[in-house]
Amino acid sequence: MQPFLYNAAASRVIFGKGTISQLPAEVARQNSVRPLLLSTPQQVKEAESLRGILDGNIAGMFTEATMHTPTEITQKALEYVKLTQADSVVSIGGGSTIGLGKAISIRTGLPHICIPTTYAGSEMTPILGETADGEKKTRSDPKILPGTVIYDHNLTMTLPASMSATSGVNAIAHASGFPLEALYARDKNPIISLLALEVIKALAESLPVIVQDPSSLDARSKAQYGAWLCGLCLGSVGMALHHKLCHTLGGSYNMPHAETHTIILPHVLAYNAPNIPEVMEQLAIVFAESNGDAVHGLNVILTKLQVKRGLKEFGFKEEDVDGAAKRTISNPYWNPRSVEEAPMKELIRRAVMGEPAK
Ligand code: NAD
């Protein structure tokens, strides 16, 4: 076998139905008596239910978490941390709230307990993306990785089918970002490779079921299992073109995160295909209805998920395509196929117009 380096992520994971009841014990385990609860304005109710579970023993609630973790919101939250003398943060929600928890934790050293309610997988990564002055910058530091993650399937039941689909595909993007890099990157390792294929399969099978029947606890738990392991994949290796593109479109053009990942994924897969034949073969097996073509297999799943396929549906203007391509090729992430301006323009144009990947 080829030599490799494997760094195990050291977070504590509690997985199951009703696991939220273990929150008081987990807070105590951190020696915390004044946790600060974090949520978006849309999930204040969930934050309030945590306050109930903790018998009101909290420092306070900060409910202004925002997509793409703007630094001005983080600043406001930090002032609240100081004011309330919080000694830990508990984030309940998707990647946006967890991002805020990470931003606070890395700046203050406070322990961070995550309670994810989407399938985005941020809770398992040592990565933080923050937006300042219209630019999203990503950094990785082992200290960013949340110490404890409580997965409770019950909390995902309210996630609308459409968001389940896009945040699940976002998770697939994390894992499939890995095999692209696994075959060429210096830090490839076979453990994460196995996980990546396992979780893409779990999500590819469970997400269409959730869209058909959002009340299926079985499919929800399988998707959450997939999201967990996808986050592990993302946290274990470097990122490539797919993430660079999505960060550019999200940070500089305010495109919604999960939906953008969903739209971009087949285009990047098709772009990289000539340079990653073995990955394409593996994915063609994992995507059940691929007929031997991974991009087709992914498209079949996206059709079943009834997701939007064009960035123009989110207000992206065709005249911004050139600028987005230029931004994408500046400071490029490592990628198995070199990233040139002309094909990037065409890729982004197709993604904007919702044309098939090729
Ligand atoms: P999100 O956190 O932005 O959530 C979208 C909306 O859905 C919010 O209003 C939220 O309150 C609501 N919501 C969440 N769970 C719900 C539920 N169960 N029921 C009803 N409503 C619910 O969405 P996301 O896709 O989870 O996260 C996107 C953000 O996460 C982006 O900013 C992205 O950059 C970041 N992210 C980071 C990483 C990382 O490793 N650093 C990984 C994935 C995503």
Residues whose N, C-alpha, C, O or C-beta is under 5 A from the ligand:
A	BS01	NAD	T40 Q42 Q43 M67 H68 T69 G93 G94 G95 S96 T97 T117 T118 A120 G121 S122 T125 I127 L128 G129 L155 T156 T158 L159 S167 H257 A258
